[in-house]
Amino acid sequence: MAVPILKQHDYLIATVQSTLTDSDMMQLQNDLAERVGRFRSKGVIIDVTVLDVMDSFACRMIRTIAQVIRLRGAETVLVGIQPDVAFAMVQLGLSLDNVPTALDLEDGLALLEQRIRGRHNHER
């Protein structure tokens, strides 16, 4: 199932609506990388609120997507990790490494603004 991607000003918001297959995750990566360039987006939010499981492949793909997006010139924030999912990830030793997370979309947008502002200040 394709993940809908909404353009909101300088940002893209990808809202995962159901458990994704491996090929769905690959398609999400390709779609986001292409749209970041097409829309000259400064940031991407991936909303995983509906997911009740994050396995090792999903975590690895989220990290990869964030790296690809970063190389395309934008920041990525993951939002909506449920408490049970977070506990399971910690117990299984799964990590998102340097992918910033936020509680919800509102906090994710604020974090994106902060990271983008910080990156521009650092580049000066």
FISEFI-485265 format. One record per residue: residue in three letters; x, y, z of N, C-alpha, C in turn. Coordinates in pm, whole numbers, plus 32768, in hexadecimal, padded with zeros to 4 digits. Example, Ala and Ser with C-alpha at 12.3 -4.5 7.8 and 13.67 -1.06 7.14 Angstrom:
<atoms>
   res    nxx    nyy    nzz   caxx   cayy   cazz    cxx    cyy    czz
   ALA   8527   7DC7   830C   84CE   7E3E   830C   8528   7EB6   830C
   SER   8505   7F1F   82C4   8557   7F96   82CA   850A   8003   8313
</atoms>
This chain:
<atoms>
   res    nxx    nyy    nzz   caxx   cayy   cazz    cxx    cyy    czz
   MET   8053   7F8A   8000   8000   8000   8000   8058   807C   8000
   ALA   803F   80D6   7FA3   808D   8151   7F9A   8071   81AB   8012
   VAL   80D9   81EF   8040   80CD   824B   80B0   80AC   82D5   8077
   PRO   803D   8312   80A2   801F   8398   8071   8085   83FE   80A3
   ILE   80AD   8457   8049   810F   84BE   806B   80D1   8545   804D
   LEU   80C1   8595   80B6   8084   8618   80AB   80F0   8683   80A9
   LYS   80E4   86E3   804E   8140   8754   804C   8101   87C3   809E
   GLN   814B   87F2   8102   811C   885D   8159   818A   88C7   815E
   HIS   817A   8932   8112   81E0   899B   8106   8264   895D   80D9
   ASP   82CE   8968   812B   8351   8933   8106   8367   88A5   8135
   TYR   82FF   8864   8164   830C   87DF   81A0   82B8   8778   8157
   LEU   82E4   86FB   8166   8295   8689   813A   826E   863A   81B5
   ILE   81F2   860D   81B9   81C2   85BD   822A   8190   8538   81F2
   ALA   81D7   84CE   8217   81B2   8446   81ED   816D   8403   8263
   THR   80EF   83DF   8250   80A2   83A3   82BC   808D   830F   829E
   VAL   80D1   82BC   82EC   80C3   822B   82DD   803A   8206   8313
   GLN   7FEA   81C0   82C1   7F60   81A3   82E6   7F48   8111   830A
   SER   7FAA   80BE   82F1   7F9F   8030   8316   802B   7FF4   8315
   THR   8037   7F7B   8346   80B9   7F38   8345   80EB   7F30   82B5
   LEU   816A   7F50   82A2   81A5   7F54   821C   81F6   7ED7   81FF
   THR   81EA   7EA9   8185   823F   7E3B   8158   82CA   7E74   813B
   ASP   832A   7E1C   8126   83B1   7E48   8104   83AF   7E9C   8083
   SER   8361   7E70   8020   835B   7EBB   7FA2   8316   7F43   7FB6
   ASP   82B4   7F4B   8011   8275   7FCC   8031   82DC   802C   806B
   MET   8333   7FF9   80C3   839B   804D   80FF   83FC   8081   8094
   MET   8421   802A   8037   847A   8052   7FCB   8437   80BD   7F74
   GLN   83B6   80AA   7F59   836C   810C   7F09   8363   8193   7F50
   LEU   834E   818F   7FD4   834A   820B   8022   83CF   8255   8017
   GLN   843D   820C   8021   84C1   8248   8012   84CF   828D   7F8B
   ASN   84AB   8247   7F21   84B6   827F   7E9B   845C   82F8   7E88
   ASP   83DF   82ED   7EB7   837F   835C   7EA8   83AE   83D8   7EF2
   LEU   83DE   83C7   7F6E   840B   843A   7FBC   8487   847B   7F7D
   ALA   84E7   842A   7F53   8560   8460   7F16   853F   84AF   7E98
   GLU   84E4   847C   7E47   84BD   84C0   7DCC   8473   8542   7DEB
   ARG   8417   853F   7E4A   83C5   85B6   7E67   8413   8622   7EB0
   VAL   8476   85FD   7F00   84CA   8662   7F40   850C   86B8   7ED4
   GLY   853C   8678   7E6B   8579   86C2   7DFD   8513   8710   7DAC
   ARG   84A5   86D2   7D8B   843F   8713   7D38   8406   878E   7D7C
   PHE   83E8   8784   7DFD   83AA   87F3   7E45   840F   884A   7E91
   ARG   848F   8825   7E88   84F9   886D   7ED0   84D8   8878   7F65
   SER   84AB   8808   7F9B   8481   8802   8027   84F8   880F   8084
   LYS   84E1   884F   80F6   8549   8861   815B   8541   87F7   81C8
   GLY   84CD   87B5   81D1   84BD   8753   823B   8453   86ED   8219
   VAL   845F   8679   825B   8402   8609   824A   83DB   85D7   82D4
   ILE   835A   85C2   82E5   8329   8581   835E   82EE   84FC   8334
   ILE   8317   8493   837A   82DD   840E   8365   828D   83EE   83E3
   ASP   820A   83E1   83D2   81AF   83C9   8443   818E   8334   8449
   VAL   81B9   82F4   84B7   81A5   8263   84C7   8144   8245   853A
   THR   80EA   82A2   8557   808E   8295   85C7   803F   8212   85C4
   VAL   8016   81E4   854F   7FC1   816C   8547   800E   80E9   8555
   LEU   8093   80EE   854E   80DF   8072   8555   80E4   803B   85E3
   ASP   80CB   7FBA   85EF   80D6   7F7A   8672   8151   7F22   867B
   VAL   81A2   7F22   8610   821E   7ED5   860C   8283   7F1E   85B4
   MET   8300   7F23   85E1   836E   7F54   858D   83DB   7EE9   8596
   ASP   83EB   7E9D   852A   8451   7E34   852A   84D8   7E6C   84FD
   SER   853B   7E16   84F9   85C2   7E44   84D7   85C9   7E7C   844A
   PHE   857F   7E40   83EB   8581   7E74   8363   8543   7EFE   835D
   ALA   84D3   7F13   83A2   8492   7F96   83A2   84EE   8000   83DF
   CYS   8531   7FDF   844D   858E   803E   848B   8601   805F   842D
   ARG   8638   7FF8   83EC   86A6   800E   838E   8678   8064   8318
   MET   85FE   804C   82E7   85CB   809B   8276   85B2   812C   829F
   ILE   8580   8142   8317   856B   81CB   8347   85F1   8214   834C
   ARG   8658   81D0   8380   86DF   820D   8383   870F   822C   82F5
   THR   86FC   81CE   829B   8727   81E1   8210   86DC   8254   81CF
   ILE   8659   8258   81E3   8609   82C5   81AA   863D   834B   81DE
   ALA   8655   8355   8260   8687   83D2   829A   870E   83F9   825D
   GLN   8766   8397   8245   87E9   83B4   8209   87D8   83E4   8179
   VAL   8781   83A2   812E   8769   83CA   80A3   8730   8458   809F
   ILE   86CF   8473   80F5   8691   84F7   80FA   86FA   8561   811E
   ARG   8750   853F   817D   87BA   859D   81A7   8818   85BC   8131
   LEU   883B   8554   80E6   8891   8568   8071   884B   85BB   8005
   ARG   87C7   85BB   8007   8779   860C   7FA9   8765   869A   7FDC
   GLY   879A   86B7   8056   8796   873F   8089   8725   875E   80EA
   ALA   86E1   86F8   811B   8671   870F   8177   8686   86C1   81F9
   GLU   863B   86E5   825E   863E   86A3   82E0   85C6   8644   82EB
   THR   85D3   85DD   833D   8567   857E   8355   854D   8575   83EA
   VAL   84CD   856E   840E   84A3   8556   8498   843A   84E8   8495
   LEU   8448   8489   84EF   83E7   841C   84FE   838B   843E   8573
   VAL   830A   8434   855E   82AB   8456   85C9   824A   83E3   85E2
   GLY   8215   83E0   865C   81A7   8387   867C   81CA   82FC   86AA
   ILE   8244   82E3   86D7   8265   825C   8706   8214   8241   8785
   GLN   81C6   81D7   8782   8170   81B4   87F3   81C6   817E   8867
   PRO   8197   818D   88E4   81E6   815F   8957   820C   80CB   894F
   ASP   81AF   8074   892B   81CE   7FE5   8922   8238   7FC9   88B8
   VAL   8232   8014   884B   8294   8003   87DF   831E   8030   8812
   ALA   8322   809F   8859   83A1   80D0   888F   83DD   806C   88F1
   PHE   838A   8036   894A   83BA   7FD1   89AA   83F3   7F58   8961
   ALA   83A9   7F27   88FE   83D6   7EB1   88B3   8459   7ECD   886A
   MET   8464   7F43   882F   84DF   7F65   87E8   8556   7F65   8846
   VAL   8545   7F9C   88BC   85B2   7F9F   891E   85D5   7F12   894A
   GLN   8571   7EC0   8966   858A   7E37   8992   85D0   7DE4   8927
   LEU   85B1   7E00   88A8   85EE   7DB6   883A   8672   7DF3   880C
   GLY   8698   7E64   8847   8715   7EA5   8821   870F   7EEB   879B
   LEU   8696   7F11   876F   8687   7F55   86EF   869D   7FEA   8703
   SER   86E1   8027   86A3   8704   80B4   86AF   86E3   80FF   862F
   LEU   86C1   817D   8641   86AC   81D5   85CE   8726   822E   85B9
   ASP   8790   8215   8607   880D   8261   8600   87F3   82F6   8604
   ASN   8817   833D   859C   880F   83CF   859C   878E   8406   8561
   VAL   8725   83B6   855C   86A5   83E6   8529   8659   8425   859F
   PRO   8645   84A8   8599   85FE   84E8   8608   856B   84BD   860C
   THR   8535   84B6   8684   84AA   848F   8696   8461   84FA   86E6
   ALA   83DD   84FC   86D5   8388   8557   8720   8306   850E   8740
   LEU   82C2   8542   87A4   8248   8502   87D4   81DA   84FF   876B
   ASP   81C4   8570   8729   8155   8579   86C9   817A   85DB   865A
   LEU   811C   85F0   8600   8135   8645   858B   8159   86D4   85B4
   GLU   8113   870B   8614   812E   8793   8641   81BE   87A1   8675
   ASP   81E5   8744   86CC   826F   8746   86FF   82D3   872A   8691
   GLY   82AE   86D4   8632   8307   86B5   85C2   8321   872F   856B
   LEU   82B9   877D   8550   82CB   87F7   8501   8325   885B   854A
   ALA   8310   8869   85CD   8365   88C3   861C   83F7   8895   861B
   LEU   840C   8812   8627   8494   87DC   8624   84D5   87F1   859C
   LEU   8489   87DE   8530   84BE   87F6   84AA   84EA   8888   849C
   GLU   8495   88E4   84C7   84B7   8973   84C1   853A   898E   850B
   GLN   8546   8955   8581   85BE   8969   85D4   863A   8930   858E
   ARG   862F   88B7   8557   86A1   8877   8517   86CA   88C3   8499
   ILE   8669   88F0   844C   8687   8939   83D1   86C7   89C0   83F1
   ARG   8691   8A04   8455   86C9   8A84   8480   8759   8A6F   84B2
   GLY   876F   8A05   84FF   87F5   89E7   8532   8857   89C6   84C3
   ARG   8829   897E   845E   8880   895A   83EE   88A7   89D7   83A0
   HIS   8848   8A31   838B   8867   8AAC   8340   88C6   8B05   8390
   ASN   88B5   8B0C   8413   8910   8B5A   8467   899C   8B1F   8467
   HIS   89A4   8A9A   8464   8A25   8A54   8464   8A70   8A68   83E1
   GLU   8A25   8A74   8370   8A62   8A82   82ED   8A9A   8B0E   82D6
   ARG   8A6F   8B6E   8325   8A9C   8BF8   8310   8B27   8C10   833E
</atoms>
